[in-house]
Amino acid sequence: MATAGKKTRLITDYKTVRAKVRLNQTEFWGRIGVTQSGGSRYEEGRKVPKAIAILAHEVYIKGSNIDARDYK
């Protein structure tokens, strides 16, 4: 958890993070509830909504065991 006054740096290069975890776009983005085509747009520079950026950070940087595909 971030301390008062200290900001957590979120992912800025999703393509590199995805390559490091060795997932294709469907697997990587699906885990956080984003379609492959939406994820592709984010990887090409479209602004990522803060909620998606935070979820990606929790899953792929902090290692939280979250998978959006487990929810209806």
Secondary structure as UniProt FT lines:
FT   TURN            4..5
FT   HELIX           14..20
FT   TURN            21..22
FT   HELIX           25..30
FT   TURN            31..33
FT   HELIX           36..43
FT   TURN            44..45
FT   HELIX           50..56
FT   HELIX           57..61
FT   HELIX           68..70
//
